[in-house]
Amino acid sequence: SISFTDANNGIAVGTGGVILKTTNDGLNWVSQTSGITDELYGVSYPDINNATAVGMFGNILKTTDGGITWTPQTSGTTENLNSVSFTDVNNGTAVGQSGVILRTTNGGTTWTPQTSGTGSALWAVQFTDINNGTAVGNTGTILRTTNGGTTWTPQTSGTTGPLYGVCFTDANNGTAVGSTPFPVQVGLVLHTTDGGTTWVQQNSNTIVFLNAVSFTDANIGTIGGLNGVILGTTDGGANWIPQESHTRHMARGMYFTDVNTGYAVGENGMI
């Protein structure tokens, strides 16, 4: 996973507790000491000093000094945590296996479980503000909250395939990506313009499953997945155009700092 707090400062996390940081727009990446060797699957970087990473066995790590030191937090679960989203330094949500959803309002000093209403693995979560957030996962699961997670409401995705990534640019416009159900698994893109009341399947223009999505506004976005596939849109996903990624490694996470500049991370240390 990867997250930026501004055009220059970003953090990437991955296998073996790896945490990398850049302060110069990705020109150099410096290894940081996580203190663990377990996988890290998600990271959120709300300001220059504060970031949170989540991973296997309920691991949550927090830095308040820009990554010089990372401190473990008590998650209260041993389930894998796959994704985390902070809207500011205090308010954040993490999701994971078995439908686990955790919420903090104090920067992770305490994490409180929320009722997801599902036992499906949740692979991604994103909040556009303190109240509005969406989580996606296996069996086409899409959950939506408009009250900071006090209640999570299931939405109709129209698929039973897994959804691995989600990105909203505001409370209404969002895209989820994944794959169609087994055994014919191809790239799946779902789009909403009404906060998820309705989700419409788009032509992904790819036969590989998709893990990552990042939009900078309602129209301009990028998706990535297996075999280094990356596609872009300038019309809200009405058309997805293949791009040359120059790699065959799978894209696991993606983040754009502006309409022109973006990052994809994935297998074998790919950035």
Secondary structure, 3 states (H helix, E strand, C coil): CEEECCCCCEEEECHHHCEEEECCCCCCCEEECCCCCCCEEEEECCCCCCEEEEEHHHCEEEECCCCCCCEEECCCCCCCEEEEEECCCCCEEEEEHHHCEEEECCCCCCCEEECCCCCCCEEEEEECCCCCEEEEEHHHCEEEECCCCCCCEECCCCCCCCEEEEEECCCCCEEEEEECCCCCCCEEEEEECCCCCCCEEECCCCCCCEEEEEECCCCCEEEEEHHHCEEEECCCCCCCEEECCCCCCCEEEEEECCCCCEEEEEHHHCC
